[in-house]
């Protein structure tokens, strides 16, 4: 089984996040504010760049964004994926 690199995992995670944001009607500013409340330390521009695959974020920052999205989209059937959800079997928690 091929090993997924961090950039690939980040891209898959960003796609999942963007899908949930759109489906749940969560705006970028709302996502960023909730992410910041959870301890995220990136600016809105970096978050937007990540969502457009122009920036690869560390797994912790990606997971904070997923958590923020999932909190804002509470009750929505789709969930933003965490890094471990996007890693091939056996790699969850690695890195």
DAFEN-V443087 format. One record per backbone hydrogen bond with DSSP energy under -1.0 kcal/mol. NH is the residue of the N-H (numbers start at 1). CO is the residue of the C=O. E is the energy in kcal/mol with one decimal. If there is no record, write none. Layout:
nh co e
NH CO E
NH CO E
This chain:
nh co e
9 5 -2.3
10 6 -2.7
11 7 -2.0
12 8 -2.4
13 9 -2.6
14 10 -2.6
15 11 -2.3
16 12 -2.1
17 13 -2.4
18 14 -2.8
19 15 -2.2
20 16 -1.9
21 17 -2.7
22 18 -2.4
23 19 -2.5
24 20 -2.7
26 21 -2.3
31 27 -2.4
32 28 -2.9
33 29 -2.4
34 30 -2.2
35 31 -2.7
36 32 -2.8
37 33 -2.2
38 34 -1.5
39 36 -1.4
40 35 -2.6
47 43 -2.0
48 44 -2.7
49 45 -2.4
50 46 -2.3
51 47 -2.3
52 48 -1.3
53 50 -1.9
54 49 -3.1
62 58 -2.2
63 59 -2.7
64 60 -2.1
65 61 -2.0
66 62 -2.3
67 63 -2.6
68 64 -2.6
69 65 -2.6
70 66 -2.7
71 67 -2.3
72 68 -2.2
73 69 -2.3
74 71 -1.0
76 73 -2.8
86 83 -1.0
91 88 -2.2
94 91 -2.7
